[in-house]
């Protein structure tokens, strides 16, 4: 089940260096996560993405929050209560602090990354019950956490990208850098819970991750407008396959 949720986030990740013109505080996106069991897709969890402003003594940061909660009927089978957070520069979405607090079938873990972009290092703290482990991790310039990467995709100018264009990006997860690649497949109009949407269709793959292998197995659809929100995704991982479908979208900037 852990791999399923990692895939829901990782297979939609991409890094760019554009200024933020798509995302504002107060946005809320809600999705249904489905997983294929014995050939039948079952709705197993609710995934929520939210943004808000957080004031510190030095600046105002954009707080990006991602929650995954299994529907009650699945809790006895495999209960998930996951929270992923990133605190970023509101103009560039550059991360300063990342937190991960998970409870998956009784397995708990708490992670905190503090980014130092001047030295290209991450100070990490991992906690499992009473066990605490601290470690500094060297990263490449531009490496991001999963949550800030998830939002960064929406700043990319797909409208000027030729079909077949490939781009690479790097994410740090479990103290390791993972390189991945996107391929722009063009536009496609699909029906969603929030209406018919013309979308940018994108494939995501990686030779370094067990989660997103395959060149056309992990696909996402972003609205071809100024918001570029994800409305649909299909993923395939070693333990199965599933979908992510939007339920509602509120507080959009445009």
C-alpha positions in Angstrom: 0.0 0.0 0.0 2.9 2.3 0.7 4.0 1.9 -3.0 0.6 2.8 -4.2 0.6 6.2 -2.4 4.2 7.0 -3.5 3.1 6.3 -7.1 0.2 8.6 -6.8 2.6 11.5 -6.0 5.8 10.5 -7.8 4.3 9.7 -11.2 3.0 13.2 -11.5 6.3 15.0 -10.6 8.3 17.3 -12.7 10.7 20.2 -12.1 10.9 23.6 -13.9 12.2 27.0 -13.0 9.3 29.2 -14.0 7.7 31.8 -11.7 4.5 30.8 -10.0 1.5 32.0 -12.0 -0.8 29.1 -11.4 -1.1 28.4 -7.7 -2.4 30.6 -4.8 -3.3 30.1 -1.2 -6.7 28.7 -0.5 -6.8 26.1 -3.3 -8.2 22.6 -2.5 -8.2 19.6 -4.8 -9.9 16.4 -3.8 -9.3 13.0 -5.6 -10.5 9.4 -5.3 -7.7 6.9 -5.4 -8.7 3.5 -6.9 -6.8 0.2 -6.9 -7.2 -2.9 -9.1 -8.1 -5.9 -7.0 -8.8 -9.2 -8.8 -9.5 -7.3 -12.0 -11.9 -4.8 -10.4 -11.1 -1.1 -9.6 -12.1 -0.3 -6.0 -12.2 3.2 -4.6 -9.9 2.8 -1.6 -8.8 6.3 -0.5 -9.5 10.0 -0.5 -6.5 12.2 -1.5 -6.6 15.9 -0.7 -4.2 18.7 -1.8 -4.5 22.1 -0.1 -2.5 25.3 -0.1 -2.3 28.1 2.5 -0.1 31.0 3.6 2.2 30.6 6.6 3.9 33.7 8.1 7.3 33.3 9.7 9.5 35.9 11.4 11.3 36.4 8.1 8.8 35.8 5.3 5.4 34.4 4.2 5.7 30.9 2.8 3.2 28.8 0.8 2.2 25.7 2.7 1.5 22.7 0.4 -0.3 19.8 2.1 -1.2 16.4 0.8 -3.4 13.9 2.7 -4.3 10.3 1.9 -7.0 8.6 4.0 -8.6 5.2 3.3 -12.3 5.1 3.2 -13.7 3.6 6.4 -14.7 0.2 4.8 -11.0 -0.4 4.0 -9.6 0.6 7.4 -9.9 -3.0 8.8 -8.1 -4.3 5.7 -5.3 -1.7 5.5 -5.7 1.7 7.3 -3.9 4.7 5.8 -3.5 8.1 7.4 -0.7 9.8 5.5 0.3 13.5 5.6 2.9 15.1 3.3 3.8 18.8 3.7 6.1 21.2 2.0 6.8 24.9 2.9 8.0 26.8 -0.2 8.7 30.2 -1.7 5.4 31.3 -3.1 7.0 32.8 -6.2 9.3 29.9 -7.2 8.0 27.0 -5.1 11.5 26.4 -3.9 11.2 24.2 -0.8 12.6 25.1 2.6 11.0 22.5 4.8 9.4 19.1 4.1 7.5 16.9 6.5 6.1 13.3 6.1 4.0 11.7 8.8 2.6 8.3 7.8 0.5 5.5 9.4 0.0 2.6 7.0 -1.4 -0.6 8.4 0.1 0.2 11.8 3.5 1.1 10.3 4.4 4.6 11.4 7.2 7.0 10.3 7.9 10.7 10.7 10.4 12.5 8.4 11.6 16.1 8.3 13.9 17.6 5.6 15.4 21.1 6.0 16.8 22.3 2.7 19.9 24.4 2.4 20.1 25.4 -1.3 23.3 27.4 -0.9 25.2 24.3 0.1 23.0 21.8 -1.7 22.3 19.8 1.4 19.3 18.4 3.3 19.3 18.0 7.0 17.0 15.0 7.6 15.4 13.7 10.8 13.6 10.3 10.8 11.6 9.1 13.7 10.0 5.7 14.3 8.3 5.6 17.7 11.2 6.1 20.1 14.0 5.8 17.5 15.4 9.0 16.0 18.0 9.2 13.2 19.7 12.4 12.0 21.6 12.6 8.7 22.8 15.2 6.3 22.2 14.3 2.6 24.0 16.0 -0.3 21.7 16.8 -3.2 22.1 18.2 -6.7 21.0 21.7 -7.5 17.3 21.7 -8.3 16.4 18.5 -6.4 13.1 18.9 -4.6 10.8 17.0 -2.2 7.8 15.1 -3.7 5.1 17.6 -2.7 6.8 20.8 -4.0 7.6 18.8 -7.2 4.0 17.8 -7.5 3.0 21.5 -7.6 6.0 22.6 -9.7 4.7 20.7 -12.8 1.9 23.2 -13.1 4.3 26.0 -13.9 5.6 24.4 -17.1 4.7 25.8 -20.4 3.2 22.8 -22.2 1.5 24.9 -24.8 4.9 25.6 -26.4 6.2 22.1 -26.0 6.3 19.9 -29.2 4.7 16.4 -28.9 7.3 13.9 -27.9 9.4 16.3 -25.9 11.2 14.6 -23.0 12.4 16.3 -19.8 14.1 15.0 -16.6 13.8 15.9 -12.9 15.1 14.7 -9.6 13.2 14.1 -6.3 14.6 13.2 -2.9 12.6 10.5 -1.1 13.7 8.3 1.8 17.0 10.2 1.8 17.8 9.1 -1.8 17.7 11.1 -5.1 15.5 9.6 -7.7 15.8 10.7 -11.4 12.8 10.4 -13.6 11.6 11.6 -17.0 8.4 13.0 -18.5 7.3 12.7 -22.1 4.7 15.1 -23.5 2.1 13.2 -25.5 -0.1 16.0 -26.7 -3.6 17.2 -25.9 -6.7 15.1 -25.1 -10.3 16.0 -24.0 -11.7 13.8 -21.2 -14.8 13.8 -19.1 -14.3 14.4 -15.3 -16.4 15.0 -12.2 -15.8 18.7 -12.8 -16.8 18.7 -16.4 -15.3 18.0 -19.8 -11.7 19.2 -19.9 -9.1 19.6 -22.6 -5.9 18.4 -21.0 -2.1 18.0 -21.5 -1.4 14.2 -21.5 2.0 13.3 -20.0 3.8 10.0 -19.4 6.2 9.6 -16.5 8.9 7.0 -16.1 12.1 6.2 -14.2 15.0 3.7 -14.5 15.9 4.3 -10.9 12.6 3.7 -9.1 10.7 0.5 -8.6 7.5 2.5 -8.4 7.3 4.1 -11.9 8.9 1.7 -14.4 7.7 1.5 -17.9 7.5 4.3 -20.5 3.7 4.5 -21.0 2.3 2.8 -17.9 2.1 6.0 -15.7 0.0 8.8 -17.3 -1.5 12.0 -16.1 -3.8 14.6 -17.6 -3.4 18.3 -16.6 -6.0 20.9 -17.6 -4.8 22.9 -20.6 -5.6 26.2 -19.0 -3.8 28.6 -16.6 -4.4 26.5 -13.6 -3.0 23.2 -15.0 -4.6 21.0 -12.3 -4.4 17.3 -12.5 -7.8 15.8 -13.2 -6.9 12.2 -13.9 -4.0 9.8 -13.6 -3.3 6.1 -14.3 -0.5 4.3 -12.6 1.1 0.8 -12.8 3.5 -0.4 -10.1 5.0 -3.8 -9.3 2.1 -4.7 -7.0 -0.7 -3.6 -9.2 -2.4 -0.7 -11.0 -4.9 2.0 -10.3 -6.3 5.4 -11.0 -6.6 8.9 -9.5 -9.8 10.8 -10.4 -10.7 14.4 -9.3 -13.8 14.9 -7.2 -13.7 18.6 -6.7 -11.6 21.7 -7.2 -12.1 25.0 -5.3 -10.1 28.1 -4.6 -8.3 28.1 -8.0 -6.3 31.1 -8.9 -7.8 31.5 -12.4 
